[in-house]
Amino acid sequence: MGHARKIVFLREVITTDAHGEPCPPLTRIAVGAIFRNPLAGRFESDLAPLFEIGAELGELLAGQAAAQLGNPPVSYGKAAIVGVAGDMEHGGAVIHPRLGAPMRKAAGGGEAVIPSNVKLGALGASIDLPLGHKDDPWSFDHFDTMTLCIPDGPKPDEIVMFLAYADGGRPIARCGRGPGGAASGPV
């Protein structure tokens, strides 16, 4: 498990919308890893140690997450919660420079930017991880969110990193398909 003190998988299978209207099954999978932040408690201009952790955890977890999806990934996203002894740049350093390559590899490619979110948080904090289509950044049907937390993280000197995949868009999406698509308006 490398740097992680704990790894948690969450798999959702959605078969109706919020009102009980049946929909084709949608599976979303998220994996979270809690690890010690080597830069907690101090300013450091060189964030390379966190780039490495993001790359290593991405290599370890992206393939496992995509395999648990059951179908090929269509959407993806990533997020980090930084314990209060760190700063937001620490979370960005984990998820931005080197996590994308293993996520795209596990998704079988990906032309679109991977949606992301980072915040500071105390023990048990939650984060809204955005999902978007892996190839079409204008697919409104695939704009989605998973709200995630790990109850015993992050401690002040830790980071919780999440990555997620989905095999489809929102249940019964009706907002259009982007510029020029049905029901689309100004962006």
Backbone as CSV, one residue per row, in Angstrom:
resi,resn,N_x,N_y,N_z,CA_x,CA_y,CA_z,C_x,C_y,C_z
1,MET,0.809,-1.196,0.000,0.000,0.000,0.000,0.852,1.260,0.000
2,GLY,2.151,1.137,-0.038,3.003,2.303,-0.159,2.824,3.292,0.968
3,HIS,2.407,4.485,0.624,2.282,5.577,1.574,0.993,5.547,2.383
4,ALA,-0.002,4.807,1.953,-1.330,4.892,2.563,-1.408,4.161,3.888
5,ARG,-2.061,4.799,4.872,-2.368,4.095,6.117,-3.693,3.363,5.992
6,LYS,-4.528,3.812,5.041,-5.839,3.188,4.868,-6.335,3.462,3.460
7,ILE,-6.970,2.464,2.858,-7.593,2.611,1.541,-9.039,2.155,1.663
8,VAL,-9.960,2.961,1.111,-11.396,2.679,1.200,-11.995,2.746,-0.203
9,PHE,-12.784,1.747,-0.577,-13.521,1.738,-1.838,-14.999,1.938,-1.548
10,LEU,-15.666,2.741,-2.386,-17.109,2.925,-2.318,-17.663,2.651,-3.711
11,ARG,-18.579,1.686,-3.807,-19.197,1.336,-5.088,-20.682,1.573,-4.975
12,GLU,-21.228,2.407,-5.869,-22.654,2.700,-5.914,-23.237,2.129,-7.196
13,VAL,-24.394,1.504,-7.087,-25.148,1.079,-8.257,-26.513,1.742,-8.146
14,ILE,-26.816,2.616,-9.083,-28.036,3.413,-9.055,-28.996,2.849,-10.100
15,THR,-30.230,2.535,-9.676,-31.212,1.941,-10.589,-32.474,2.780,-10.741
16,THR,-32.589,3.864,-9.972,-33.701,4.809,-10.121,-33.177,6.217,-9.877
17,ASP,-33.927,7.204,-10.327,-33.569,8.570,-9.964,-34.072,8.844,-8.544
18,ALA,-33.941,10.078,-8.084,-34.322,10.422,-6.709,-35.814,10.257,-6.444
19,HIS,-36.620,10.230,-7.503,-38.067,10.084,-7.341,-38.542,8.652,-7.569
20,GLY,-37.604,7.724,-7.768,-37.967,6.326,-7.975,-38.228,5.948,-9.416
21,GLU,-37.988,6.866,-10.337,-38.174,6.577,-11.766,-37.056,5.630,-12.222
22,PRO,-37.387,4.449,-12.751,-36.350,3.497,-13.160,-35.434,4.065,-14.243
23,CYS,-34.178,3.681,-14.161,-33.186,4.100,-15.155,-32.235,2.934,-15.409
24,PRO,-31.525,2.967,-16.541,-30.492,1.944,-16.734,-29.501,2.002,-15.573
25,PRO,-29.030,0.863,-15.103,-28.090,0.880,-13.981,-26.871,1.756,-14.273
26,LEU,-26.510,2.556,-13.293,-25.329,3.414,-13.337,-24.444,3.006,-12.175
27,THR,-23.191,2.724,-12.462,-22.257,2.362,-11.403,-21.204,3.449,-11.280
28,ARG,-20.978,3.849,-10.044,-19.913,4.797,-9.723,-19.025,4.147,-8.677
29,ILE,-17.729,4.290,-8.841,-16.758,3.739,-7.894,-15.787,4.839,-7.500
30,ALA,-15.546,4.958,-6.211,-14.545,5.897,-5.705,-13.605,5.141,-4.788
31,VAL,-12.364,5.538,-4.790,-11.384,4.991,-3.863,-10.700,6.168,-3.176
32,GLY,-10.546,6.041,-1.866,-9.866,7.055,-1.077,-8.671,6.448,-0.372
33,ALA,-7.607,7.214,-0.291,-6.397,6.775,0.409,-6.000,7.862,1.401
34,ILE,-5.762,7.458,2.649,-5.293,8.383,3.683,-3.797,8.159,3.856
35,PHE,-3.038,9.242,3.834,-1.586,9.121,4.036,-1.049,10.346,4.757
36,ARG,0.107,10.177,5.366,0.765,11.274,6.080,1.265,12.305,5.083
37,ASN,1.023,13.558,5.372,1.495,14.664,4.552,2.920,15.008,4.983
38,PRO,3.926,14.710,4.166,5.313,14.971,4.578,5.645,16.455,4.685
39,LEU,4.772,17.340,4.200,5.024,18.773,4.244,4.131,19.500,5.249
40,ALA,3.374,18.754,6.044,2.461,19.374,7.013,3.239,20.224,8.003
41,GLY,2.656,21.355,8.374,3.214,22.187,9.422,4.272,23.180,8.989
42,ARG,4.560,23.240,7.677,5.593,24.186,7.237,5.352,24.589,5.794
43,PHE,5.895,25.742,5.432,5.872,26.155,4.035,7.040,25.478,3.329
44,GLU,6.770,24.966,2.139,7.814,24.345,1.316,7.517,24.699,-0.122
45,SER,8.487,25.276,-0.817,8.253,25.630,-2.217,8.369,24.419,-3.137
46,ASP,9.110,23.402,-2.744,9.273,22.189,-3.556,8.237,21.158,-3.118
47,LEU,7.216,20.959,-3.945,6.135,20.028,-3.627,6.326,18.652,-4.270
48,ALA,7.514,18.399,-4.828,7.789,17.142,-5.544,7.464,15.882,-4.738
49,PRO,7.703,15.845,-3.412,7.340,14.617,-2.683,5.849,14.278,-2.808
50,LEU,5.005,15.302,-2.892,3.566,15.052,-3.037,3.210,14.658,-4.463
51,PHE,3.942,15.184,-5.466,3.746,14.736,-6.852,3.964,13.224,-6.913
52,GLU,5.047,12.768,-6.259,5.401,11.337,-6.270,4.331,10.483,-5.601
53,ILE,3.828,10.946,-4.466,2.783,10.184,-3.765,1.546,10.054,-4.648
54,GLY,1.133,11.148,-5.293,-0.026,11.089,-6.195,0.185,10.091,-7.318
55,ALA,1.385,10.089,-7.899,1.689,9.148,-8.983,1.658,7.706,-8.492
56,GLU,2.294,7.453,-7.345,2.355,6.085,-6.814,0.967,5.567,-6.440
57,LEU,0.178,6.392,-5.750,-1.170,5.950,-5.384,-2.053,5.803,-6.620
58,GLY,-1.872,6.670,-7.600,-2.619,6.538,-8.845,-2.326,5.222,-9.537
59,GLU,-1.049,4.871,-9.620,-0.661,3.586,-10.228,-1.262,2.413,-9.464
60,LEU,-1.278,2.514,-8.144,-1.794,1.436,-7.306,-3.314,1.310,-7.383
61,LEU,-4.028,2.441,-7.415,-5.469,2.416,-7.184,-6.344,2.596,-8.417
62,ALA,-5.879,3.299,-9.435,-6.750,3.606,-10.582,-7.235,2.331,-11.271
63,GLY,-6.342,1.405,-11.551,-6.734,0.159,-12.206,-7.689,-0.666,-11.365
64,GLN,-7.435,-0.706,-10.048,-8.332,-1.443,-9.154,-9.733,-0.836,-9.168
65,ALA,-9.802,0.486,-9.125,-11.104,1.161,-9.118,-11.844,0.907,-10.427
66,ALA,-11.167,1.107,-11.546,-11.822,0.914,-12.845,-12.302,-0.525,-13.001
67,ALA,-11.540,-1.493,-12.523,-11.931,-2.895,-12.630,-13.192,-3.188,-11.812
68,GLN,-13.364,-2.521,-10.678,-14.552,-2.739,-9.850,-15.805,-2.094,-10.433
69,LEU,-15.615,-1.230,-11.414,-16.754,-0.575,-12.048,-17.641,-1.600,-12.765
70,GLY,-17.028,-2.590,-13.397,-17.790,-3.620,-14.091,-17.967,-3.352,-15.572
71,ASN,-18.076,-2.105,-15.971,-18.179,-1.683,-17.371,-17.058,-0.684,-17.648
72,PRO,-16.794,-0.383,-18.907,-15.748,0.601,-19.189,-16.091,1.966,-18.589
73,PRO,-15.091,2.645,-18.011,-15.327,3.986,-17.472,-15.697,4.973,-18.573
74,VAL,-16.655,5.829,-18.285,-17.085,6.886,-19.189,-16.754,8.253,-18.577
75,SER,-16.855,8.350,-17.248,-16.603,9.595,-16.532,-15.534,9.372,-15.475
76,TYR,-14.892,10.478,-15.093,-13.901,10.400,-14.023,-13.801,11.709,-13.269
77,GLY,-13.138,11.643,-12.095,-12.914,12.825,-11.277,-11.942,12.496,-10.165
78,LYS,-11.441,13.549,-9.497,-10.468,13.368,-8.419,-10.627,14.495,-7.411
79,ALA,-10.176,14.241,-6.168,-10.303,15.241,-5.110,-9.322,14.919,-3.992
80,ALA,-9.087,15.925,-3.144,-8.247,15.728,-1.967,-8.732,16.615,-0.830
81,ILE,-8.688,16.048,0.375,-8.930,16.810,1.597,-7.601,16.849,2.343
82,VAL,-7.114,18.046,2.600,-5.838,18.235,3.288,-6.126,18.531,4.755
83,GLY,-5.470,17.799,5.655,-5.599,18.067,7.079,-5.155,19.486,7.400
84,VAL,-5.642,20.027,8.512,-5.481,21.444,8.816,-4.042,21.890,9.065
85,ALA,-3.087,20.995,9.205,-1.677,21.395,9.333,-1.017,21.556,7.968
86,GLY,-1.756,21.268,6.895,-1.232,21.438,5.544,-1.848,22.652,4.890
87,ASP,-1.668,22.761,3.564,-2.368,23.822,2.840,-2.911,23.271,1.534
88,MET,-3.792,24.046,0.906,-4.484,23.559,-0.290,-3.520,23.159,-1.395
89,GLU,-2.387,23.840,-1.499,-1.405,23.475,-2.523,-0.918,22.045,-2.359
90,HIS,-0.907,21.548,-1.141,-0.503,20.155,-0.909,-1.481,19.199,-1.590
91,GLY,-2.774,19.486,-1.483,-3.763,18.650,-2.168,-3.641,18.752,-3.669
92,GLY,-3.448,19.968,-4.176,-3.244,20.155,-5.612,-2.023,19.405,-6.104
93,ALA,-0.966,19.398,-5.308,0.261,18.708,-5.701,0.058,17.200,-5.788
94,VAL,-0.837,16.672,-4.975,-1.119,15.233,-5.005,-1.955,14.863,-6.232
95,ILE,-2.966,15.676,-6.559,-3.911,15.245,-7.600,-3.647,15.809,-8.985
96,HIS,-2.857,16.878,-9.131,-2.733,17.479,-10.458,-1.551,16.989,-11.309
97,PRO,-0.315,17.143,-10.893,0.773,16.892,-11.850,0.905,15.452,-12.354
98,ARG,0.655,14.443,-11.480,1.004,13.085,-11.883,-0.103,12.056,-11.705
99,LEU,-1.236,12.409,-11.126,-2.324,11.446,-10.927,-3.107,11.206,-12.210
100,GLY,-3.165,12.182,-13.091,-3.971,12.067,-14.306,-3.550,10.936,-15.228
101,ALA,-2.259,10.738,-15.416,-1.790,9.699,-16.351,-2.271,8.304,-15.956
102,PRO,-2.102,7.869,-14.691,-2.623,6.536,-14.360,-4.145,6.460,-14.405
103,MET,-4.827,7.567,-14.127,-6.294,7.548,-14.223,-6.741,7.376,-15.668
104,ARG,-6.096,8.103,-16.596,-6.448,7.966,-18.013,-6.131,6.569,-18.527
105,LYS,-5.000,6.036,-18.107,-4.614,4.677,-18.525,-5.688,3.677,-18.087
106,ALA,-6.141,3.772,-16.842,-7.151,2.843,-16.327,-8.503,3.041,-17.014
107,ALA,-8.756,4.258,-17.520,-10.020,4.547,-18.207,-9.954,4.229,-19.692
108,GLY,-8.818,3.761,-20.175,-8.670,3.485,-21.599,-8.545,4.755,-22.422
109,GLY,-7.954,5.787,-21.834,-7.778,7.079,-22.502,-8.554,8.144,-21.774
110,GLY,-8.623,9.295,-22.392,-9.328,10.423,-21.787,-8.806,11.721,-22.365
111,GLU,-9.620,12.353,-23.191,-9.223,13.608,-23.839,-9.535,14.823,-22.964
112,ALA,-10.530,14.715,-22.099,-10.969,15.857,-21.303,-10.152,15.998,-20.025
113,VAL,-10.051,17.223,-19.556,-9.435,17.487,-18.263,-10.219,16.719,-17.198
114,ILE,-9.514,16.180,-16.225,-10.176,15.438,-15.144,-10.700,16.458,-14.126
115,PRO,-12.018,16.521,-13.922,-12.553,17.468,-12.942,-11.984,17.173,-11.546
116,SER,-11.795,18.241,-10.760,-11.168,18.033,-9.458,-11.649,19.044,-8.434
117,ASN,-11.356,18.748,-7.183,-11.681,19.620,-6.066,-10.681,19.355,-4.951
118,VAL,-10.275,20.417,-4.245,-9.363,20.310,-3.106,-9.865,21.244,-2.022
119,LYS,-9.738,20.805,-0.773,-10.074,21.685,0.338,-9.307,21.265,1.578
120,LEU,-9.253,22.169,2.567,-8.751,21.841,3.894,-9.907,21.280,4.694
121,GLY,-9.617,20.328,5.582,-10.695,19.765,6.374,-10.186,19.062,7.612
122,ALA,-11.065,18.975,8.593,-10.778,18.275,9.837,-11.177,16.807,9.700
123,LEU,-10.917,16.058,10.723,-11.255,14.636,10.777,-12.713,14.427,10.374
124,GLY,-12.956,13.556,9.405,-14.310,13.224,8.962,-14.921,14.203,7.974
125,ALA,-14.150,15.182,7.514,-14.674,16.148,6.547,-15.090,15.433,5.270
126,SER,-16.105,15.976,4.604,-16.522,15.428,3.317,-16.096,16.382,2.210
127,ILE,-16.068,15.858,0.988,-15.735,16.666,-0.175,-16.636,16.240,-1.329
128,ASP,-17.010,17.187,-2.152,-17.773,16.896,-3.361,-16.786,16.684,-4.498
129,LEU,-16.682,15.440,-4.952,-15.804,15.085,-6.059,-16.605,15.229,-7.349
130,PRO,-16.181,16.130,-8.247,-16.916,16.295,-9.507,-16.548,15.200,-10.505
131,LEU,-17.534,14.772,-11.263,-17.316,13.816,-12.345,-17.645,14.495,-13.667
132,GLY,-16.907,14.145,-14.702,-17.174,14.634,-16.044,-16.781,13.591,-17.064
133,HIS,-17.368,13.670,-18.252,-17.071,12.712,-19.323,-15.576,12.723,-19.625
134,LYS,-14.997,11.551,-19.805,-13.555,11.456,-19.985,-13.076,11.991,-21.329
135,ASP,-13.940,12.056,-22.327,-13.530,12.530,-23.645,-14.247,13.799,-24.104
136,ASP,-15.439,14.056,-23.597,-16.243,15.187,-24.054,-16.517,16.146,-22.902
137,PRO,-15.745,17.226,-22.788,-15.942,18.145,-21.661,-17.275,18.880,-21.704
138,TRP,-17.998,18.822,-22.827,-19.286,19.497,-22.975,-20.477,18.568,-22.786
139,SER,-20.268,17.364,-22.345,-21.387,16.453,-22.125,-22.046,16.769,-20.784
140,PHE,-23.066,17.641,-20.835,-23.763,18.033,-19.616,-24.338,16.830,-18.877
141,ASP,-24.749,15.800,-19.606,-25.336,14.609,-18.985,-24.362,13.910,-18.032
142,HIS,-23.086,14.155,-18.193,-22.078,13.483,-17.375,-21.534,14.351,-16.250
143,PHE,-22.012,15.603,-16.135,-21.627,16.431,-14.990,-22.323,15.843,-13.769
144,ASP,-21.559,15.358,-12.820,-22.122,14.663,-11.670,-21.215,14.913,-10.466
145,THR,-21.632,14.447,-9.321,-20.881,14.649,-8.082,-21.042,13.431,-7.184
146,MET,-19.961,13.072,-6.530,-20.011,12.098,-5.441,-19.537,12.826,-4.182
147,THR,-20.311,12.775,-3.122,-19.892,13.345,-1.846,-19.236,12.235,-1.047
148,LEU,-17.977,12.466,-0.670,-17.152,11.410,-0.092,-16.511,11.855,1.222
149,CYS,-16.300,10.897,2.108,-15.519,11.144,3.322,-15.008,9.812,3.845
150,ILE,-13.980,9.910,4.633,-13.488,8.759,5.395,-13.507,9.220,6.851
151,PRO,-14.319,8.588,7.696,-14.546,9.121,9.038,-13.292,9.361,9.890
152,ASP,-12.238,8.579,9.711,-11.049,8.772,10.550,-9.915,9.491,9.819
153,GLY,-10.254,10.332,8.862,-9.230,11.105,8.166,-9.833,12.357,7.569
154,PRO,-9.027,13.334,7.266,-7.596,13.352,7.543,-7.293,13.892,8.942
155,LYS,-6.288,13.296,9.591,-5.735,13.904,10.798,-5.036,15.187,10.351
156,PRO,-4.694,16.084,11.275,-4.089,17.358,10.862,-2.871,17.213,9.953
157,ASP,-2.102,16.154,10.118,-0.890,15.969,9.305,-1.078,14.937,8.197
158,GLU,-2.321,14.774,7.724,-2.613,13.798,6.674,-3.323,14.453,5.497
159,ILE,-3.416,13.678,4.420,-4.200,14.027,3.242,-5.048,12.815,2.886
160,VAL,-6.298,13.056,2.494,-7.135,12.013,1.915,-7.256,12.328,0.426
161,MET,-6.808,11.410,-0.404,-6.893,11.555,-1.864,-7.975,10.616,-2.375
162,PHE,-8.835,11.131,-3.258,-9.887,10.321,-3.869,-9.744,10.349,-5.385
163,LEU,-10.068,9.235,-6.018,-10.273,9.202,-7.463,-11.522,8.384,-7.722
164,ALA,-12.222,8.705,-8.807,-13.508,8.049,-9.052,-13.758,7.885,-10.541
165,TYR,-14.574,6.885,-10.848,-15.016,6.599,-12.215,-16.506,6.292,-12.201
166,ALA,-17.165,6.518,-13.335,-18.568,6.117,-13.515,-18.717,5.524,-14.906
167,ASP,-19.701,4.632,-15.069,-19.912,4.007,-16.379,-21.047,4.682,-17.152
168,GLY,-21.461,5.863,-16.712,-22.495,6.613,-17.416,-22.685,7.973,-16.779
169,GLY,-23.659,8.703,-17.286,-23.982,10.026,-16.750,-25.011,9.938,-15.649
170,ARG,-25.571,11.074,-15.279,-26.589,11.112,-14.235,-27.812,10.291,-14.650
171,PRO,-28.525,9.733,-13.676,-29.756,9.017,-14.014,-30.769,9.959,-14.665
172,ILE,-31.285,9.554,-15.800,-32.331,10.281,-16.525,-31.957,11.760,-16.708
173,ALA,-30.747,11.994,-17.173,-30.272,13.368,-17.392,-31.111,14.048,-18.472
174,ARG,-31.448,15.318,-18.249,-32.321,16.042,-19.171,-31.873,17.485,-19.390
175,CYS,-30.581,17.780,-19.188,-30.111,19.170,-19.278,-29.479,19.513,-20.619
176,GLY,-29.391,18.589,-21.547,-28.799,18.874,-22.832,-27.407,18.294,-22.972
177,ARG,-26.839,18.527,-24.117,-25.560,17.901,-24.434,-24.455,18.904,-24.703
178,GLY,-24.593,20.138,-24.298,-23.538,21.131,-24.515,-23.873,22.055,-25.664
179,PRO,-22.912,22.861,-26.081,-23.172,23.837,-27.145,-23.778,23.167,-28.389
180,GLY,-24.929,23.669,-28.765,-25.602,23.133,-29.946,-26.483,21.939,-29.672
181,GLY,-26.390,21.339,-28.473,-27.199,20.167,-28.139,-28.568,20.553,-27.653
182,ALA,-29.460,19.605,-27.586,-30.831,19.857,-27.138,-30.821,20.461,-25.741
183,ALA,-31.646,21.450,-25.531,-31.863,22.102,-24.241,-30.643,22.860,-23.740
184,SER,-29.636,23.047,-24.586,-28.472,23.786,-24.088,-28.699,25.270,-24.272
185,GLY,-28.159,26.032,-23.413,-28.244,27.481,-23.468,-26.870,28.059,-23.256
186,PRO,-26.793,29.305,-22.871,-25.494,29.926,-22.634,-24.731,29.180,-21.554
187,VAL,-23.451,29.063,-21.750,-22.610,28.383,-20.766,-21.929,29.404,-19.907
